[in-house]
Amino acid sequence: MSRSRLNKGLVQVYTGNGKGKTTASLGQAVRAIGHGYKVFMLQFMKGSKDYGEIKTAEKYLPNLIIVQSGLETFVSKENPSQADIDLARQGLATAQKVIKEGHYDLVILDEINVALDFNLINLDDVLEMIKTKPDHVELILTGRYVPPKILDHADLVSEVSLIKHPYYQGVSARKGIEY
């Protein structure tokens, strides 16, 4: 029995200085899982298995895979360690592979905007990943300091208030994403 897929996966960005970007993306993940979709989340610059979402996913949500690509320590923007750089680049390589394979309906790249701002990963690589994702894959990028070029490729951008929404571009509410 085949499972349903999105006809058109969009690009969402959750940014801003307020709390709730990761939480919003996890809420979107739960909604998608409720409709039978498979979700992959890669957390940049995070390395602690003590996060509630990891425990919840492992215990209750087999259709949510969470991979961390960072250390447990804070990353210095001015002087990131080589380990911070290496882990972020490994995370990006994992994300590129997962997106290209297309086995997941929703892919969340948590704190990718911060990894870009800290120059841990290359913006052109992220833009290419966005441009070449399979049509059925919904992609969420979270974190402060979103680069303007990422905003240019986004279908939905949320900060403290709504910035963009695909509804205004003629995209109807989609099961598993908006409800």
Secondary structure as UniProt FT lines:
FT   STRAND          11..14
FT   HELIX           21..34
FT   TURN            35..36
FT   STRAND          39..44
FT   TURN            49..50
FT   HELIX           52..60
FT   TURN            62..63
FT   STRAND          64..69
FT   HELIX           82..101
FT   STRAND          106..110
FT   HELIX           112..117
FT   TURN            118..119
FT   HELIX           123..131
FT   TURN            135..136
FT   STRAND          138..142
FT   HELIX           148..153
FT   STRAND          156..158
FT   STRAND          162..164
FT   HELIX           166..169
FT   TURN            175..178
//
